[in-house]
């Protein structure tokens, strides 16, 4: 039996901004500058029961969506510092949705990574966290994030590019449906969490709705043909390509060939850290600039 939702998980403010926290108002609207007094609000099984698979026992403690509290030591250390008033904000921006554009909310703080000697960063977005080496994000204070994508032995990396203002007919309708879908998932932290993890397939993520492809269903309801061989399908496929936020992921795990790009940090969606390899996905492919390629080249495609 599912627990009934206790708190608002709407992320939309009265001025239609999108906050990076679990909610825009109520008990889940806590921030590092105004942290919750107790750990109850970190037990996602109790406050966000809808993110868990139907066969998961949500009456047990599920801290930050994990099976064990010890596995969340990095995040707990961050919030302990927050409670002590020791937080150092690097970047924070609310998101915004218009009929033609979408930007995601995100907050970034300096945070010493557990068990590592070098400086780190804590990225926060709708209940997801990524703790990233600072050296891999040299322009984060400017609101720019670097993304790394390994492509194995391939010598060419295809990337969708198009002029939004020049789109016509079905392609324009597809872009509008895409933006509408992203706006919907960003409007609620449960939808946001579920949508960004709906293709994660890990032993660590089996207790959440990690392979539901629920974002496909939502996109189809908005008349986006995600299975198309043309522009709509390519747009959806491009969005779901995963990048690492640390260099080693592309070079050593998915390399040896890889590309490096940068984009506004408001142009990414992040999975939480236990989902895999410092994962992030891009919202608008046109806001991505490729700045490096090892063993390969980047080829821009329109459809």
N, C-alpha and C positions, 0 to 999 in steps of 0.2 A: 504494500500500500504506500503510495507516494505521500510525502508530507505536503501540506498545503503551503503555498508561498506566503511568507510572513511579511516580507518587506518589498517596497517598490524597487524594481530593477531598471526603471526608465532612466536613460542617460541624457535626456533632452531637458535643457533648461527653459525657463519661461521666455527667454530671448532666442530660442531655437538653436543654441549652441549644443555641441555634443561633448560631454565631459569624459575624461579618460578613466574615471573611477567606476565603481560598481553601480552607482546611482547618482542622479543629480540632486536628490533630496532624500531625507530620512536617514535611518541608521547606517545604511550602506554607502552613504555619501562621504565616508571618512577619507582623509588624505594624509600624506606623510606629515604635513604641517599641523593637522588636527587628527591624530591617530585614535583608534578606539582604545578604550581603557582595558579591555579584556580580549582574550583570544577567541571568544565565541564567534566573532565576526570573521574569523579566518577559517572556520569549519564549513566548507562549501557544501557538504552533505546536508547541513541543516539550513543554511541560508540560500543556497542555490541548488535545491534538489533536482531541478530540471536538467542540469548538465550531465547527470549520471545515467549510465545504461540501466535498463529496466531490472536487470538481475543483480544490481549493486546494492548492498546493504547500506542505505544512507543514514541509518540510525547510529552507525559507528562514526568515529571521528575521521573526517576526510579533509585534512588541512590543505587548503589551496588546490583541492582536487586530487591530492595524492593519497596513497594508502597508509603512509606512515609520517609522523611529524618530523622524525629525524631527517628524512629526505628533503625537508623544506628548510634546512638550517640556514641557508643563505638568505632566504626571504625573511625568516624569523629574526636573524641578526639585523637585517635592514630595519624592520619595524621596531626592534628594541632600541636602535639608535634614534628612530623617529620619536619614540616615547620619551627619550632622554633629551629631545630637542636638538639632536645632532644630525640634521639632514642638510644636504648640500644640493640644491636644485640646479641642474644644468640647463634643462629646457622643458617647457610645458606649453602646450597649445591645445585649445579646444578644437573640435572638428566642426565642419560645416557641410551642409547638403543643399545644393540647388538643383534645379531640373537638369542642368548640363554638367555639373561638377560635383566632386565629392572629395573631402579631405578627412582624415581620421584623427581623433584626439590621441594624444600621447604625452607621457611625462617621463623625464629621464633625470636620475639622481646619481651622484657619485656614491660608490659603495665598494668597500674593500672586499674582494671575493674570498670566500671561505677556503682556506687551505692553499691560497695562491699569494705570492708575494707582491704582485704588481697591482696597480690601481684598476678598479673596475667601474662599471656603470650598471645601474638598475633601470631597465625599461619597464613601464607599467602601462597596460591598456586593458580595461574592462575585465579585470581579474586575472589576466595573464601577465607573467613576469619573464624577463630575460636578463640574466646577469652576464655582461659582456666585457671582455678586455678593452680597456680604454685605448690601447695602441691600435686596435682595429677600427676605431671610430674617431679619426683625427679632426673632423669638422662638426662634431655633434653640438658644440656650443653655438654654431651658426644655424642649427636646425637641419643639417645635412647628414644623412646616414649612408654609409658604404655597405654595399651588398656584394656577396661573392657566390658565384655559381660554378660548380664543377660539372664538366660534361664528358668525363671519361677520356676516351681516345678520339672523340669527334674533333674535326678540324673546323667546323662551322657552327655558330650559334645563331639561330634565327630569332628575331625579335620584332614584334608588331609595332609599326609606327603609322600614324594616320593624322589627318587634320580634322579635328572634331567639327569645325565650322563648315567643312566641305562635305561632310557625310550627307547622303541623301537616301530617301525612301527606306528600304528595309534595314540598311546599315545604320541610319540615324535612329530608327526605332529601336534597334538593338542596343545602341549606346545609351539611349534614354532608359531602357529597361534595365541595363546593367547598373546605371547610377541609382535608379530607384531601388534595386535589390540591395546595393551596398548601403544606401540610406536606411533601409529597413533593418538590416542586421546590426548596424551601428547604433540604432535607437534604443536598444535594450541589451543589457550586459549578458543575459542568458542567451539570447539569439546570437550575440556577438561571439561569445565563447564557443557555442556549439558550431557556428558556421566556420570558424577558423580552425577548428579541430576535426572537421567532418571527413577529412581524408588522412588523418594521422593513424597509422597502424603500427603500434608498438606494444610490447608487453606492459610498459609503464602506463599506457593510455587505455587499457582495455576496460577500465571501470567507468570511463566517460563515454559520451556518444561519439566515438572516434572514427567511425566508418559509415556514418549515416548518409553522407552526401545530401544532407538536408538543404544546403544552399542551392543545389541543382533544382530541387523541388520548388523552392521559393522563386528562383529565377524563371522557371517555366511558368509559374503562376503569373509572372509579370510579362509573359510572352517573349522571353529571351530563349531562342532556340540554341541551347547549349550543345546539342548534338550535330549542329550544322557543320558542313565541310567548308563553309564560307566565313565571312567576317564575324558573325555572331559566335560561332563555335571557337574560332581562333582567339577572339577577345576573351572568352571564358577560360580557354586553355592557358592563355598568357597570364591571366590573373592567378591561376592556381599553380604556376611554376614556383617552386620553393628556392629561396636564396638563404645562404648562411650570413649571419652578422659578424662572424669571425672568419679570418682568412684561412685557417687550417682546415676548416670544413670543406672548402672547395678544393684546396690543393691536395690534401692528404686522404680525405675520405671519398671524395667524388671526382678527383682529378685522374691523371696528372694535368689535363688541359682544363683551363677555367677562365672565366671572365670576371671583371671587376666593374661595378657601376656605382653611381651615387644618385640619390634622389632626396627630395624633402622628406624629413622623418614623418611628416603628416601624410605621406603617400604610402605608408606601409601598414599592414596588419601583422601582428606577431602572435605566434603560438606561445603557450607557456613553456617554461624551460624543459619540463620532463617529456615533452612531445618529440624531441629529437635534437637536431643539430643547429641550435640557435636560429630557428626558422623564422622567416618573414616572407610575406607575399606583397606584391605591388598592386595598388589600385589602378592608377592611370599610367599605362605604359609610355605615354608621350612625355611624362615628367622624369624619365629615366635617362641618365647620361652615362654612356660606357666610357670608362677611363683606362681600361687595361684589358689585355687578352694574352694569355699564355698558351702557346701551342695551337692557337685557333684564331679565327676572325669572326667578327660580328656582322651578320647580314640582316639588314632591315627589310621586312616584308610588309605588304599592305593587306593581303588576304591570300 
